[in-house]
Amino acid sequence: MIAAKIFLTKGVGVHKDKLASFELALRDAGIEKCNIVTVSSIFPPGCKIISKEEGVKHLRPGAITYCVLARSETNEPNRLVSASIGLAIPKDSNNYGYLSEHHAYGDRKEKAGDYAEDLAATMLATTLGIEFDPNLAWDEREQVYKGSGHIFKTTNITQSAEGDKEGKWTTVISVAVLLE
Protein backbone atom coordinates (compact mmCIF):
# COMPACT_ATOMS: atom_id res chain seq x y z
CA MET A 1 0.00 0.00 0.00
CA ILE A 2 1.19 3.48 -0.86
CA ALA A 3 -0.91 6.12 0.81
CA ALA A 4 -2.74 8.49 -1.50
CA LYS A 5 -4.13 10.65 1.32
CA ILE A 6 -3.05 11.63 4.79
CA PHE A 7 -4.61 13.55 7.64
CA LEU A 8 -3.24 14.90 10.90
CA THR A 9 -4.97 14.61 14.24
CA LYS A 10 -4.19 14.83 17.94
CA GLY A 11 -5.70 13.95 21.28
CA VAL A 12 -5.35 13.78 25.03
CA GLY A 13 -6.70 11.23 27.50
CA VAL A 14 -6.73 11.04 31.30
CA HIS A 15 -7.56 7.90 33.29
CA LYS A 16 -6.38 5.92 36.32
CA ASP A 17 -5.19 3.15 33.97
CA LYS A 18 -2.40 3.80 31.48
CA LEU A 19 -4.03 1.83 28.64
CA ALA A 20 -7.40 3.49 29.16
CA SER A 21 -5.68 6.88 29.06
CA PHE A 22 -4.23 5.97 25.64
CA GLU A 23 -7.68 4.80 24.46
CA LEU A 24 -9.20 8.12 25.52
CA ALA A 25 -6.48 9.99 23.60
CA LEU A 26 -7.32 7.89 20.51
CA ARG A 27 -11.00 8.78 20.98
CA ASP A 28 -10.16 12.47 21.31
CA ALA A 29 -8.21 12.18 18.05
CA GLY A 30 -11.15 10.40 16.37
CA ILE A 31 -9.24 7.21 15.47
CA GLU A 32 -10.17 4.83 18.30
CA LYS A 33 -12.13 2.43 16.09
CA CYS A 34 -9.05 1.40 14.10
CA ASN A 35 -6.31 -1.15 14.64
CA ILE A 36 -3.35 1.21 14.61
CA VAL A 37 -0.11 0.05 13.02
CA THR A 38 2.77 2.47 13.43
CA VAL A 39 5.11 3.00 10.52
CA SER A 40 8.24 5.01 9.92
CA SER A 41 8.19 8.46 8.55
CA ILE A 42 8.03 8.80 4.77
CA PHE A 43 5.45 11.12 3.21
CA PRO A 44 4.63 9.31 -0.08
CA PRO A 45 5.11 10.99 -3.47
CA GLY A 46 1.86 12.55 -4.72
CA CYS A 47 0.10 12.10 -1.37
CA LYS A 48 -2.68 14.61 -0.68
CA ILE A 49 -3.23 16.17 2.75
CA ILE A 50 -6.90 16.15 3.71
CA SER A 51 -8.74 17.51 6.74
CA LYS A 52 -9.34 15.41 9.83
CA GLU A 53 -13.08 15.69 9.21
CA GLU A 54 -12.73 14.24 5.72
CA GLY A 55 -10.17 11.66 6.84
CA VAL A 56 -12.21 10.08 9.63
CA LYS A 57 -15.01 9.44 7.10
CA HIS A 58 -12.66 6.95 5.40
CA LEU A 59 -12.02 4.95 8.59
CA ARG A 60 -13.84 1.67 9.15
CA PRO A 61 -14.17 -0.03 12.53
CA GLY A 62 -11.56 -2.75 12.93
CA ALA A 63 -9.57 -1.73 9.86
CA ILE A 64 -5.80 -1.99 9.93
CA THR A 65 -4.79 1.67 9.81
CA TYR A 66 -1.24 2.83 9.20
CA CYS A 67 -0.07 5.87 11.15
CA VAL A 68 3.00 7.80 12.14
CA LEU A 69 2.37 8.17 15.87
CA ALA A 70 3.97 10.37 18.51
CA ARG A 71 2.93 9.51 22.08
CA SER A 72 3.92 10.72 25.50
CA GLU A 73 2.44 9.92 28.88
CA THR A 74 2.88 10.57 32.57
CA ASN A 75 1.26 9.87 35.90
CA GLU A 76 3.27 12.57 37.64
CA PRO A 77 1.05 15.46 38.76
CA ASN A 78 1.62 18.65 36.75
CA ARG A 79 4.42 17.16 34.59
CA LEU A 80 4.22 18.66 31.10
CA VAL A 81 4.16 16.12 28.26
CA SER A 82 3.98 16.72 24.53
CA ALA A 83 3.79 14.69 21.35
CA SER A 84 4.37 16.18 17.93
CA ILE A 85 4.43 15.16 14.28
CA GLY A 86 6.49 17.32 11.91
CA LEU A 87 5.92 17.30 8.16
CA ALA A 88 8.15 18.45 5.31
CA ILE A 89 6.86 18.21 1.74
CA PRO A 90 9.09 18.66 -1.33
CA LYS A 91 8.12 21.08 -4.08
CA ASP A 92 8.35 18.27 -6.65
CA SER A 93 5.38 16.02 -5.84
CA ASN A 94 7.18 13.10 -7.54
CA ASN A 95 9.63 13.07 -4.61
CA TYR A 96 8.90 11.82 -1.13
CA GLY A 97 8.82 13.95 1.98
CA TYR A 98 9.32 13.29 5.67
CA LEU A 99 7.24 12.96 8.79
CA SER A 100 8.96 13.09 12.16
CA GLU A 101 7.83 12.07 15.62
CA HIS A 102 8.86 13.95 18.74
CA HIS A 103 7.95 12.95 22.30
CA ALA A 104 8.97 15.33 25.08
CA TYR A 105 8.74 16.16 28.75
CA GLY A 106 8.78 19.79 29.82
CA ASP A 107 8.28 21.28 26.33
CA ARG A 108 5.35 23.54 25.63
CA LYS A 109 3.36 23.01 22.43
CA GLU A 110 5.24 25.60 20.36
CA LYS A 111 8.70 24.31 21.27
CA ALA A 112 7.81 20.66 20.64
CA GLY A 113 6.09 21.54 17.36
CA ASP A 114 9.03 23.58 16.10
CA TYR A 115 11.41 20.76 17.01
CA ALA A 116 9.38 18.14 15.11
CA GLU A 117 8.96 20.43 12.09
CA ASP A 118 12.70 21.19 12.09
CA LEU A 119 13.52 17.48 12.28
CA ALA A 120 11.30 16.62 9.29
CA ALA A 121 12.65 19.54 7.26
CA THR A 122 16.25 18.64 8.08
CA MET A 123 15.73 15.03 7.01
CA LEU A 124 14.19 16.19 3.73
CA ALA A 125 16.90 18.81 3.16
CA THR A 126 19.65 16.23 3.55
CA THR A 127 18.04 13.91 0.97
CA LEU A 128 17.62 16.81 -1.47
CA GLY A 129 21.23 17.92 -1.07
CA ILE A 130 20.36 21.32 0.40
CA GLU A 131 23.39 22.71 2.16
CA PHE A 132 22.81 24.32 5.54
CA ASP A 133 24.51 25.04 8.81
CA PRO A 134 23.08 22.61 11.41
CA ASN A 135 24.09 25.03 14.16
CA LEU A 136 21.69 27.73 12.97
CA ALA A 137 18.41 28.18 14.81
CA TRP A 138 15.30 26.57 13.29
CA ASP A 139 13.92 29.95 12.08
CA GLU A 140 17.12 30.58 10.14
CA ARG A 141 17.34 27.05 8.71
CA GLU A 142 13.67 27.20 7.73
CA GLN A 143 14.45 30.22 5.55
CA VAL A 144 17.39 28.38 3.95
CA TYR A 145 15.24 25.29 3.28
CA LYS A 146 12.33 27.20 1.79
CA GLY A 147 14.64 29.57 -0.06
CA SER A 148 16.27 26.60 -1.80
CA GLY A 149 13.18 26.17 -3.96
CA HIS A 150 13.05 22.44 -3.18
CA ILE A 151 10.86 22.38 -0.07
CA PHE A 152 7.24 23.36 -0.59
CA LYS A 153 5.80 23.20 2.91
CA THR A 154 6.64 22.41 6.52
CA THR A 155 4.14 22.13 9.33
CA ASN A 156 3.45 20.27 12.55
CA ILE A 157 0.63 19.04 14.74
CA THR A 158 1.27 18.96 18.47
CA GLN A 159 -0.61 18.00 21.59
CA SER A 160 0.64 18.92 25.04
CA ALA A 161 -0.90 18.61 28.50
CA GLU A 162 0.03 18.76 32.15
CA GLY A 163 -0.14 15.56 34.13
CA ASP A 164 -3.37 15.10 36.08
CA LYS A 165 -3.18 16.77 39.48
CA GLU A 166 -4.39 13.56 41.20
CA GLY A 167 -1.77 11.36 39.53
CA LYS A 168 -3.99 9.72 36.92
CA TRP A 169 -2.29 8.76 33.65
CA THR A 170 -2.25 11.58 31.11
CA THR A 171 -1.51 10.56 27.51
CA VAL A 172 -0.99 12.91 24.57
CA ILE A 173 -0.79 11.81 20.94
CA SER A 174 -0.22 13.40 17.57
CA VAL A 175 -0.86 11.25 14.54
CA ALA A 176 -0.46 11.28 10.76
CA VAL A 177 -3.01 8.78 9.41
CA LEU A 178 -2.21 7.25 6.02
CA LEU A 179 -5.09 6.29 3.73
CA GLU A 180 -5.28 4.47 0.39
C-alpha positions in Angstrom: 0.0 0.0 0.0 1.2 3.5 -0.9 -0.9 6.1 0.8 -2.7 8.5 -1.5 -4.1 10.6 1.3 -3.0 11.6 4.8 -4.6 13.6 7.6 -3.2 14.9 10.9 -5.0 14.6 14.2 -4.2 14.8 17.9 -5.7 14.0 21.3 -5.4 13.8 25.0 -6.7 11.2 27.5 -6.7 11.0 31.3 -7.6 7.9 33.3 -6.4 5.9 36.3 -5.2 3.1 34.0 -2.4 3.8 31.5 -4.0 1.8 28.6 -7.4 3.5 29.2 -5.7 6.9 29.1 -4.2 6.0 25.6 -7.7 4.8 24.5 -9.2 8.1 25.5 -6.5 10.0 23.6 -7.3 7.9 20.5 -11.0 8.8 21.0 -10.2 12.5 21.3 -8.2 12.2 18.1 -11.2 10.4 16.4 -9.2 7.2 15.5 -10.2 4.8 18.3 -12.1 2.4 16.1 -9.0 1.4 14.1 -6.3 -1.1 14.6 -3.4 1.2 14.6 -0.1 0.0 13.0 2.8 2.5 13.4 5.1 3.0 10.5 8.2 5.0 9.9 8.2 8.5 8.5 8.0 8.8 4.8 5.4 11.1 3.2 4.6 9.3 -0.1 5.1 11.0 -3.5 1.9 12.5 -4.7 0.1 12.1 -1.4 -2.7 14.6 -0.7 -3.2 16.2 2.7 -6.9 16.1 3.7 -8.7 17.5 6.7 -9.3 15.4 9.8 -13.1 15.7 9.2 -12.7 14.2 5.7 -10.2 11.7 6.8 -12.2 10.1 9.6 -15.0 9.4 7.1 -12.7 6.9 5.4 -12.0 5.0 8.6 -13.8 1.7 9.2 -14.2 0.0 12.5 -11.6 -2.7 12.9 -9.6 -1.7 9.9 -5.8 -2.0 9.9 -4.8 1.7 9.8 -1.2 2.8 9.2 -0.1 5.9 11.1 3.0 7.8 12.1 2.4 8.2 15.9 4.0 10.4 18.5 2.9 9.5 22.1 3.9 10.7 25.5 2.4 9.9 28.9 2.9 10.6 32.6 1.3 9.9 35.9 3.3 12.6 37.6 1.1 15.5 38.8 1.6 18.6 36.7 4.4 17.2 34.6 4.2 18.7 31.1 4.2 16.1 28.3 4.0 16.7 24.5 3.8 14.7 21.3 4.4 16.2 17.9 4.4 15.2 14.3 6.5 17.3 11.9 5.9 17.3 8.2 8.2 18.5 5.3 6.9 18.2 1.7 9.1 18.7 -1.3 8.1 21.1 -4.1 8.4 18.3 -6.6 5.4 16.0 -5.8 7.2 13.1 -7.5 9.6 13.1 -4.6 8.9 11.8 -1.1 8.8 13.9 2.0 9.3 13.3 5.7 7.2 13.0 8.8 9.0 13.1 12.2 7.8 12.1 15.6 8.9 13.9 18.7 8.0 13.0 22.3 9.0 15.3 25.1 8.7 16.2 28.7 8.8 19.8 29.8 8.3 21.3 26.3 5.3 23.5 25.6 3.4 23.0 22.4 5.2 25.6 20.4 8.7 24.3 21.3 7.8 20.7 20.6 6.1 21.5 17.4 9.0 23.6 16.1 11.4 20.8 17.0 9.4 18.1 15.1 9.0 20.4 12.1 12.7 21.2 12.1 13.5 17.5 12.3 11.3 16.6 9.3 12.7 19.5 7.3 16.2 18.6 8.1 15.7 15.0 7.0 14.2 16.2 3.7 16.9 18.8 3.2 19.7 16.2 3.5 18.0 13.9 1.0 17.6 16.8 -1.5 21.2 17.9 -1.1 20.4 21.3 0.4 23.4 22.7 2.2 22.8 24.3 5.5 24.5 25.0 8.8 23.1 22.6 11.4 24.1 25.0 14.2 21.7 27.7 13.0 18.4 28.2 14.8 15.3 26.6 13.3 13.9 29.9 12.1 17.1 30.6 10.1 17.3 27.0 8.7 13.7 27.2 7.7 14.4 30.2 5.5 17.4 28.4 3.9 15.2 25.3 3.3 12.3 27.2 1.8 14.6 29.6 -0.1 16.3 26.6 -1.8 13.2 26.2 -4.0 13.1 22.4 -3.2 10.9 22.4 -0.1 7.2 23.4 -0.6 5.8 23.2 2.9 6.6 22.4 6.5 4.1 22.1 9.3 3.4 20.3 12.5 0.6 19.0 14.7 1.3 19.0 18.5 -0.6 18.0 21.6 0.6 18.9 25.0 -0.9 18.6 28.5 0.0 18.8 32.1 -0.1 15.6 34.1 -3.4 15.1 36.1 -3.2 16.8 39.5 -4.4 13.6 41.2 -1.8 11.4 39.5 -4.0 9.7 36.9 -2.3 8.8 33.7 -2.3 11.6 31.1 -1.5 10.6 27.5 -1.0 12.9 24.6 -0.8 11.8 20.9 -0.2 13.4 17.6 -0.9 11.2 14.5 -0.5 11.3 10.8 -3.0 8.8 9.4 -2.2 7.3 6.0 -5.1 6.3 3.7 -5.3 4.5 0.4 
